[in-house]
Amino acid sequence: MTRPRIDLHSDTATRPTDAMRKAIADAEVGDEQMGEDPTTHALEQRVADLLGKPAALFLPSGSMANKVSIAAQTNAGDVVICDRQAHVCRWESGGPSIIGGISFEPLDAPGGRYTPDQLRQAYVAGTKYQPPTTMAWLEQTHNHGGGAVWALADYEAVTATATSLGLAMHVDGARLPNAVVATEVPFHRWAATVDSIWFDFSKGLGAPMGAVLAGSGDFIEAANRYKYVLGGALRQSGMVAAACLYALDHHVDRLADDHANATRLAEGLTDLGCALNKPVESNMVYFDPAPAGLGTPAFVSVMTTSGIRFTPSPSGDIRAVTHLDVSADDIEDVLRTAEAALRQG
């Protein structure tokens, strides 16, 4: 497949910059599975400090971080509360249920942001007929909520309720850095009231792979065992960890550019007659081109022919995600191309 000239299908499309590639090439490495990779250790300590947690664990992917977090904090048969569009519930091939033997209690929540009352109403202590609820789950930012960002007060109200109910509180923070930049609330505030939290390096931060999970020492020890069970133990992972360290130094603050580009894209699409289906709160734009004259399949096809890649969403609209490899000039190019496509449509 030919690489599109402008790829808006996901922020996973980012490629390492030349400077990041140099950091990868220069990395000091060892055997991660044996606990001997110094660069991986440095990354884990850096993230633990950033999140204000005692320990952290490097993992190949965020999906694995989700699975080991569930396995380490629940028992088979337990129930995990999340919102209905949570990535872990909808987009991880049933992995948490296969690995951990849990079931989900999904809540209807705009933007994935459920309330303390919803959490209390869904909670079940457990009887011989009903499995116990043992974990609450939230996503920050929320992918299929449109890149929605939890307000700190709402977030802390839910995490406090989870704690009062005796639940483990986990955060899928795949795009947590976007929330930090969007709200100017530091990483450690988002981590302070939860038991486990991770964020990804292969999305807006631009690294080729990797996520780091943080929590208590006992939790990380248990999570590390499940990492090994799932085949996630690595050898010279310092090459990837070096990319992640470079991203922390150089690619966090610049996420504000991605947010600005998403806002500009949304404004331009609206001016062309497209409908925005979700508010733009970070680096995602969900829109419907039909009011402007082309349905989703036709619009995506025409734009793809022009070298611009979008992702049709399961709800029938289109998701566009801005990132490191999409510039402000690229956004203007997208809008010009979209205008021409809609005129011809």
VOPAGU-2260 file (C-alpha; in pm, 1 decimal, decimal comma):
REM VOPAGU-2260
SITE   aa  ch    i         X         Y         Z
SITE  MET   A    0       0,0       0,0       0,0
SITE  THR   A    1     130,7     344,7     -93,6
SITE  ARG   A    2     168,5     571,0     207,9
SITE  PRO   A    3     -78,4     861,6     188,0
SITE  ARG   A    4      72,0    1206,2     164,5
SITE  ILE   A    5    -144,9    1321,4     458,2
SITE  ASP   A    6    -253,0    1051,1     700,7
SITE  LEU   A    7    -536,5    1146,5     935,7
SITE  HIS   A    8    -663,2     797,1    1011,9
SITE  SER   A    9    -486,4     786,5    1352,6
SITE  ASP   A   10    -204,2     937,3    1555,1
SITE  THR   A   11     -49,4     590,1    1543,7
SITE  ALA   A   12      61,0     687,9    1192,3
SITE  THR   A   13     346,9     898,0    1329,5
SITE  ARG   A   14     701,4     807,6    1231,7
SITE  PRO   A   15    1011,8     863,7    1443,6
SITE  THR   A   16    1182,3    1192,8    1365,7
SITE  ASP   A   17    1546,4    1196,3    1261,2
SITE  ALA   A   18    1645,7    1308,5    1610,8
SITE  MET   A   19    1444,6    1026,3    1766,5
SITE  ARG   A   20    1607,9     777,8    1532,6
SITE  LYS   A   21    1948,0     898,9    1651,8
SITE  ALA   A   22    1841,0     849,0    2013,0
SITE  ILE   A   23    1737,8     495,1    1920,8
SITE  ALA   A   24    2070,6     426,1    1753,9
SITE  ASP   A   25    2267,3     561,8    2050,3
SITE  ALA   A   26    2069,5     378,1    2320,7
SITE  GLU   A   27    2248,6     180,7    2587,0
SITE  VAL   A   28    2084,4    -160,8    2600,8
SITE  GLY   A   29    2070,8    -485,6    2794,3
SITE  ASP   A   30    1835,7    -780,3    2844,4
SITE  GLU   A   31    1500,5    -642,4    2962,0
SITE  GLN   A   32    1362,0    -980,0    3060,7
SITE  MET   A   33    1660,9   -1024,9    3292,8
SITE  GLY   A   34    1613,9    -673,8    3432,3
SITE  GLU   A   35    1937,5    -556,6    3274,1
SITE  ASP   A   36    1832,7    -287,1    3026,3
SITE  PRO   A   37    1945,3      49,0    3170,2
SITE  THR   A   38    1750,0     267,8    2929,3
SITE  THR   A   39    1426,3      82,8    3002,3
SITE  HIS   A   40    1491,3     124,0    3375,2
SITE  ALA   A   41    1549,7     496,8    3319,6
SITE  LEU   A   42    1219,0     528,5    3132,8
SITE  GLU   A   43    1026,1     339,8    3400,2
SITE  GLN   A   44    1168,4     559,8    3674,8
SITE  ARG   A   45    1100,9     873,5    3472,6
SITE  VAL   A   46     733,9     781,3    3424,7
SITE  ALA   A   47     691,8     669,1    3786,6
SITE  ASP   A   48     822,7    1008,8    3898,8
SITE  LEU   A   49     609,4    1193,3    3643,0
SITE  LEU   A   50     294,2    1017,5    3764,7
SITE  GLY   A   51     390,2    1025,3    4132,3
SITE  LYS   A   52     370,4     647,1    4167,0
SITE  PRO   A   53     616,2     414,5    4343,9
SITE  ALA   A   54     684,2     194,6    4041,0
SITE  ALA   A   55     629,7     160,3    3668,1
SITE  LEU   A   56     654,8    -105,8    3400,0
SITE  PHE   A   57     742,9     -77,6    3031,7
SITE  LEU   A   58     513,9    -276,5    2800,3
SITE  PRO   A   59     509,5    -328,3    2424,6
SITE  SER   A   60     159,1    -184,3    2387,7
SITE  GLY   A   61    -120,0      -6,1    2568,3
SITE  SER   A   62    -358,6    -293,6    2501,4
SITE  MET   A   63    -124,9    -517,7    2697,3
SITE  ALA   A   64    -116,5    -257,8    2976,0
SITE  ASN   A   65    -493,9    -283,0    2998,1
SITE  LYS   A   66    -493,1    -661,9    3009,2
SITE  VAL   A   67    -223,2    -698,1    3273,8
SITE  SER   A   68    -389,0    -427,0    3485,7
SITE  ILE   A   69    -713,3    -623,0    3493,7
SITE  ALA   A   70    -544,0    -956,7    3552,9
SITE  ALA   A   71    -335,0    -817,0    3839,2
SITE  GLN   A   72    -625,7    -649,3    4022,1
SITE  THR   A   73    -928,6    -876,7    3970,6
SITE  ASN   A   74   -1028,6   -1240,6    3992,7
SITE  ALA   A   75   -1198,4   -1456,4    3731,7
SITE  GLY   A   76   -1571,2   -1391,0    3740,4
SITE  ASP   A   77   -1541,4   -1032,8    3864,2
SITE  VAL   A   78   -1712,8    -737,1    3698,4
SITE  VAL   A   79   -1536,9    -425,2    3568,6
SITE  ILE   A   80   -1742,0    -107,2    3521,6
SITE  CYS   A   81   -1657,5     109,1    3221,1
SITE  ASP   A   82   -1841,6     317,0    2965,5
SITE  ARG   A   83   -2001,4     147,1    2667,5
SITE  GLN   A   84   -1749,8     278,9    2413,7
SITE  ALA   A   85   -1438,7     215,0    2623,2
SITE  HIS   A   86   -1150,3      85,3    2414,8
SITE  VAL   A   87   -1094,9    -206,6    2652,1
SITE  CYS   A   88   -1457,2    -317,6    2613,8
SITE  ARG   A   89   -1509,4    -262,5    2240,3
SITE  TRP   A   90   -1173,1    -279,5    2063,9
SITE  GLU   A   91    -945,7    -532,8    2230,5
SITE  SER   A   92   -1088,1    -854,5    2083,4
SITE  GLY   A   93   -1226,7    -973,5    2415,7
SITE  GLY   A   94    -873,8   -1003,2    2550,4
SITE  PRO   A   95    -949,8    -894,4    2908,9
SITE  SER   A   96   -1220,6   -1159,6    2933,2
SITE  ILE   A   97    -998,4   -1425,9    2778,3
SITE  ILE   A   98    -698,5   -1342,5    2998,4
SITE  GLY   A   99    -867,6   -1231,4    3319,8
SITE  GLY   A  100   -1201,3   -1408,6    3301,2
SITE  ILE   A  101   -1389,0   -1088,9    3383,9
SITE  SER   A  102   -1705,6    -938,3    3241,3
SITE  PHE   A  103   -1783,9    -573,6    3179,0
SITE  GLU   A  104   -2074,5    -364,7    3305,4
SITE  PRO   A  105   -2084,6     -91,4    3038,8
SITE  LEU   A  106   -2249,8     243,4    3115,1
SITE  ASP   A  107   -2406,2     487,4    2869,2
SITE  ALA   A  108   -2209,4     809,3    2903,4
SITE  PRO   A  109   -2165,0    1101,3    2660,1
SITE  GLY   A  110   -1798,5    1129,9    2572,0
SITE  GLY   A  111   -1730,3     827,3    2791,4
SITE  ARG   A  112   -1766,8    1038,8    3104,2
SITE  TYR   A  113   -1997,7     860,4    3343,5
SITE  THR   A  114   -2103,9    1000,8    3680,8
SITE  PRO   A  115   -2057,4     894,9    4043,9
SITE  ASP   A  116   -2429,3     814,3    4060,5
SITE  GLN   A  117   -2400,8     583,3    3759,9
SITE  LEU   A  118   -2106,0     410,5    3922,7
SITE  ARG   A  119   -2290,2     363,0    4251,2
SITE  GLN   A  120   -2599,7     229,7    4076,2
SITE  ALA   A  121   -2397,7     -21,0    3871,5
SITE  TYR   A  122   -2190,3    -145,1    4164,5
SITE  VAL   A  123   -2273,1    -488,8    4306,7
SITE  ALA   A  124   -2104,7    -616,2    4622,0
SITE  GLY   A  125   -2156,8    -972,3    4505,9
SITE  THR   A  126   -2389,9   -1252,7    4610,4
SITE  LYS   A  127   -2410,8   -1620,3    4525,7
SITE  TYR   A  128   -2618,7   -1510,5    4226,6
SITE  GLN   A  129   -2430,4   -1196,2    4120,2
SITE  PRO   A  130   -2059,2   -1157,0    4059,0
SITE  PRO   A  131   -1884,0    -879,0    4253,2
SITE  THR   A  132   -1783,4    -548,9    4100,4
SITE  THR   A  133   -1413,1    -505,2    4176,7
SITE  MET   A  134   -1282,9    -242,6    3934,8
SITE  ALA   A  135   -1388,9      89,1    3782,4
SITE  TRP   A  136   -1238,2     199,4    3453,2
SITE  LEU   A  137   -1211,6     527,9    3272,0
SITE  GLU   A  138   -1037,5     653,9    2961,6
SITE  GLN   A  139    -850,3     985,3    2937,2
SITE  THR   A  140    -874,6    1119,8    2670,6
SITE  HIS   A  141   -1164,3     915,9    2535,7
SITE  ASN   A  142   -1106,6     791,0    2183,5
SITE  HIS   A  143   -1458,4     705,5    2068,6
SITE  GLY   A  144   -1599,0     986,3    2276,1
SITE  GLY   A  145   -1435,5    1214,4    2020,1
SITE  GLY   A  146   -1107,2    1269,6    2200,1
SITE  ALA   A  147   -1311,0    1388,6    2498,4
SITE  VAL   A  148   -1118,2    1520,2    2798,6
SITE  TRP   A  149   -1239,4    1459,9    3152,9
SITE  ALA   A  150   -1255,0    1772,5    3367,5
SITE  LEU   A  151   -1046,1    1717,1    3678,6
SITE  ALA   A  152   -1337,7    1774,8    3918,7
SITE  ASP   A  153   -1557,4    1519,0    3740,6
SITE  TYR   A  154   -1271,0    1273,0    3718,6
SITE  GLU   A  155   -1190,0    1303,9    4088,8
SITE  ALA   A  156   -1556,4    1266,0    4182,3
SITE  VAL   A  157   -1568,4     931,7    4002,1
SITE  THR   A  158   -1234,3     811,3    4140,4
SITE  ALA   A  159   -1338,9     907,4    4494,9
SITE  THR   A  160   -1662,1     712,7    4452,6
SITE  ALA   A  161   -1470,4     409,1    4328,9
SITE  THR   A  162   -1243,3     426,3    4631,7
SITE  SER   A  163   -1539,8     457,9    4868,9
SITE  LEU   A  164   -1687,4     141,4    4715,9
SITE  GLY   A  165   -1360,6     -46,4    4759,5
SITE  LEU   A  166   -1297,7     -75,2    4385,3
SITE  ALA   A  167    -963,8     -78,2    4212,7
SITE  MET   A  168    -956,8     236,0    3995,8
SITE  HIS   A  169    -779,3     206,2    3662,2
SITE  VAL   A  170    -716,7     467,4    3392,5
SITE  ASP   A  171    -658,7     385,9    3028,7
SITE  GLY   A  172    -445,1     691,0    2959,4
SITE  ALA   A  173    -344,8     607,1    2603,9
SITE  ARG   A  174    -367,9     978,1    2523,1
SITE  LEU   A  175    -314,3    1112,4    2873,9
SITE  PRO   A  176     -45,1    1353,3    2746,8
SITE  ASN   A  177    -312,6    1516,7    2529,1
SITE  ALA   A  178    -527,5    1567,0    2839,7
SITE  VAL   A  179    -232,7    1716,3    3027,3
SITE  VAL   A  180    -172,2    1966,5    2749,5
SITE  ALA   A  181    -541,8    2043,5    2693,9
SITE  THR   A  182    -614,1    2109,8    3064,3
SITE  GLU   A  183    -272,0    2220,9    3192,4
SITE  VAL   A  184    -327,9    1973,0    3477,1
SITE  PRO   A  185       1,5    1787,9    3537,0
SITE  PHE   A  186      45,0    1413,5    3500,3
SITE  HIS   A  187      66,7    1344,8    3872,7
SITE  ARG   A  188    -273,9    1500,4    3943,4
SITE  TRP   A  189    -442,1    1255,1    3706,7
SITE  ALA   A  190    -258,5     966,6    3875,4
SITE  ALA   A  191    -301,2    1073,5    4237,8
SITE  THR   A  192    -648,2     928,0    4297,9
SITE  VAL   A  193    -621,7     603,0    4100,7
SITE  ASP   A  194    -457,6     267,0    4157,4
SITE  SER   A  195    -318,0     209,1    3811,5
SITE  ILE   A  196    -262,0     428,7    3509,1
SITE  TRP   A  197     -60,7     417,7    3188,4
SITE  PHE   A  198       4,3     624,2    2881,9
SITE  ASP   A  199     115,1     543,6    2532,0
SITE  PHE   A  200     421,0     659,2    2340,1
SITE  SER   A  201     317,3     537,2    1994,3
SITE  LYS   A  202      36,4     788,3    1942,7
SITE  GLY   A  203      82,6    1165,1    1967,0
SITE  LEU   A  204     427,3    1132,2    2123,7
SITE  GLY   A  205     558,5     977,2    1803,9
SITE  ALA   A  206     756,8     676,3    1926,3
SITE  PRO   A  207     738,9     353,1    1724,7
SITE  MET   A  208     592,5     148,7    2012,4
SITE  GLY   A  209     561,6     120,6    2388,2
SITE  ALA   A  210     351,0     213,8    2689,2
SITE  VAL   A  211     439,4     255,4    3055,9
SITE  LEU   A  212     206,7     144,2    3335,8
SITE  ALA   A  213     240,2     284,1    3688,4
SITE  GLY   A  214     108,4     199,4    4034,3
SITE  SER   A  215     217,6      52,6    4365,8
SITE  GLY   A  216     518,8    -173,3    4395,0
SITE  ASP   A  217     303,5    -479,0    4462,5
SITE  PHE   A  218      78,4    -401,5    4167,3
SITE  ILE   A  219     371,8    -358,9    3928,9
SITE  GLU   A  220     524,4    -684,1    4048,9
SITE  ALA   A  221     198,3    -865,8    3974,5
SITE  ALA   A  222     160,1    -685,6    3641,8
SITE  ASN   A  223     512,6    -787,3    3542,9
SITE  ARG   A  224     421,8   -1152,7    3592,5
SITE  TYR   A  225     124,0   -1116,9    3357,6
SITE  LYS   A  226     342,5    -929,1    3111,9
SITE  TYR   A  227     558,7   -1241,2    3099,0
SITE  VAL   A  228     251,9   -1468,7    3073,2
SITE  LEU   A  229     137,4   -1271,1    2768,1
SITE  GLY   A  230     476,5   -1292,7    2600,0
SITE  GLY   A  231     557,9    -928,1    2660,8
SITE  ALA   A  232     903,0    -976,6    2812,6
SITE  LEU   A  233    1165,5    -823,0    2587,0
SITE  ARG   A  234    1536,3    -828,2    2522,0
SITE  GLN   A  235    1711,1    -505,6    2417,0
SITE  SER   A  236    1408,1    -285,2    2470,5
SITE  GLY   A  237    1630,9      13,9    2545,1
SITE  MET   A  238    1623,3      99,6    2176,8
SITE  VAL   A  239    1250,2     165,2    2203,9
SITE  ALA   A  240    1273,8     312,9    2554,3
SITE  ALA   A  241    1522,0     567,7    2420,2
SITE  ALA   A  242    1260,5     683,4    2170,0
SITE  CYS   A  243    1009,8     718,2    2454,1
SITE  LEU   A  244    1253,4     922,1    2664,1
SITE  TYR   A  245    1318,9    1146,9    2364,7
SITE  ALA   A  246     942,4    1191,0    2322,4
SITE  LEU   A  247     903,0    1299,6    2684,9
SITE  ASP   A  248    1172,2    1562,1    2635,4
SITE  HIS   A  249    1055,9    1695,9    2299,0
SITE  HIS   A  250     702,5    1591,1    2200,7
SITE  VAL   A  251     469,5    1662,1    2491,8
SITE  ASP   A  252     429,8    2039,6    2473,9
SITE  ARG   A  253     395,0    2028,9    2096,4
SITE  LEU   A  254      68,3    1833,3    2132,1
SITE  ALA   A  255     -87,9    2180,2    2157,2
SITE  ASP   A  256     -12,9    2215,9    1784,3
SITE  ASP   A  257    -213,1    1900,1    1713,6
SITE  HIS   A  258    -505,9    2035,2    1913,3
SITE  ALA   A  259    -493,0    2365,7    1724,9
SITE  ASN   A  260    -480,7    2180,6    1393,1
SITE  ALA   A  261    -783,6    1971,0    1490,6
SITE  THR   A  262    -975,7    2285,2    1579,0
SITE  ARG   A  263    -884,6    2445,0    1247,1
SITE  LEU   A  264    -984,5    2129,9    1058,0
SITE  ALA   A  265   -1319,2    2121,2    1236,3
SITE  GLU   A  266   -1386,0    2487,0    1162,6
SITE  GLY   A  267   -1295,3    2442,2     796,5
SITE  LEU   A  268   -1510,5    2133,5     752,9
SITE  THR   A  269   -1802,3    2311,0     916,6
SITE  ASP   A  270   -1759,0    2603,5     676,9
SITE  LEU   A  271   -1780,3    2352,4     390,3
SITE  GLY   A  272   -2115,3    2226,4     520,6
SITE  CYS   A  273   -2002,2    1910,6     701,7
SITE  ALA   A  274   -2159,1    1829,7    1038,1
SITE  LEU   A  275   -1949,3    1789,0    1350,9
SITE  ASN   A  276   -2082,7    1495,7    1550,1
SITE  LYS   A  277   -1874,5    1549,4    1863,4
SITE  PRO   A  278   -1708,4    1853,8    2021,1
SITE  VAL   A  279   -1338,2    1890,5    1943,1
SITE  GLU   A  280   -1154,1    1873,9    2274,7
SITE  SER   A  281    -811,0    1745,7    2177,6
SITE  ASN   A  282    -671,4    1602,0    1853,8
SITE  MET   A  283    -976,6    1426,0    1708,7
SITE  VAL   A  284   -1248,0    1544,1    1472,7
SITE  TYR   A  285   -1559,5    1332,1    1415,0
SITE  PHE   A  286   -1761,1    1463,9    1122,5
SITE  ASP   A  287   -2026,7    1370,1     868,8
SITE  PRO   A  288   -1975,6    1496,1     511,1
SITE  ALA   A  289   -2328,9    1401,8     399,4
SITE  PRO   A  290   -2485,5    1745,4     467,2
SITE  ALA   A  291   -2221,0    1890,5     234,6
SITE  GLY   A  292   -2319,8    1658,1     -48,3
SITE  LEU   A  293   -2114,5    1337,0     -16,6
SITE  GLY   A  294   -2174,3    1034,8     203,0
SITE  THR   A  295   -1894,0     888,5     407,0
SITE  PRO   A  296   -1787,6     610,2     163,8
SITE  ALA   A  297   -1776,9     844,4    -136,2
SITE  PHE   A  298   -1594,6    1119,6      53,6
SITE  VAL   A  299   -1333,9     878,3     192,3
SITE  SER   A  300   -1281,7     728,2    -153,7
SITE  VAL   A  301   -1228,3    1064,1    -323,2
SITE  MET   A  302    -992,9    1185,2     -51,5
SITE  THR   A  303    -796,7     861,0     -60,5
SITE  THR   A  304    -749,7     901,1    -435,4
SITE  SER   A  305    -605,4    1245,5    -358,3
SITE  GLY   A  306    -360,5    1096,0    -109,2
SITE  ILE   A  307    -545,0    1190,4     209,5
SITE  ARG   A  308    -642,0     910,8     445,1
SITE  PHE   A  309    -940,4     918,6     683,5
SITE  THR   A  310   -1103,2     649,2     896,4
SITE  PRO   A  311   -1476,7     579,1     870,0
SITE  SER   A  312   -1602,7     526,9    1224,1
SITE  PRO   A  313   -1836,0     243,7    1330,7
SITE  SER   A  314   -2119,3     496,6    1368,2
SITE  GLY   A  315   -2095,0     588,8    1001,0
SITE  ASP   A  316   -1920,4     923,2    1026,7
SITE  ILE   A  317   -1546,8     993,9     983,7
SITE  ARG   A  318   -1271,8    1025,4    1241,0
SITE  ALA   A  319    -974,9    1250,1    1164,9
SITE  VAL   A  320    -678,5    1254,7    1402,8
SITE  THR   A  321    -408,1    1519,2    1395,4
SITE  HIS   A  322     -53,7    1434,3    1501,9
SITE  LEU   A  323     318,3    1495,1    1472,5
SITE  ASP   A  324     330,5    1422,5    1099,1
SITE  VAL   A  325      45,4    1659,9    1008,9
SITE  SER   A  326     132,6    2028,9     984,6
SITE  ALA   A  327     -85,2    2339,3     977,6
SITE  ASP   A  328     -13,3    2363,1     603,7
SITE  ASP   A  329    -130,6    2004,2     562,8
SITE  ILE   A  330    -463,0    2095,9     724,4
SITE  GLU   A  331    -513,1    2374,9     471,9
SITE  ASP   A  332    -429,1    2126,3     194,7
SITE  VAL   A  333    -689,6    1885,1     333,6
SITE  LEU   A  334    -954,2    2157,7     339,6
SITE  ARG   A  335    -879,8    2267,4     -17,4
SITE  THR   A  336    -896,7    1907,2    -136,1
SITE  ALA   A  337   -1220,0    1848,1      56,8
SITE  GLU   A  338   -1376,0    2160,3     -92,9
SITE  ALA   A  339   -1294,2    2041,8    -444,0
SITE  ALA   A  340   -1428,8    1694,6    -368,5
SITE  LEU   A  341   -1753,7    1828,7    -227,9
SITE  ARG   A  342   -1803,1    2062,5    -523,6
SITE  GLN   A  343   -1765,6    1771,5    -766,1
SITE  GLY   A  344   -1986,9    1547,4    -551,2
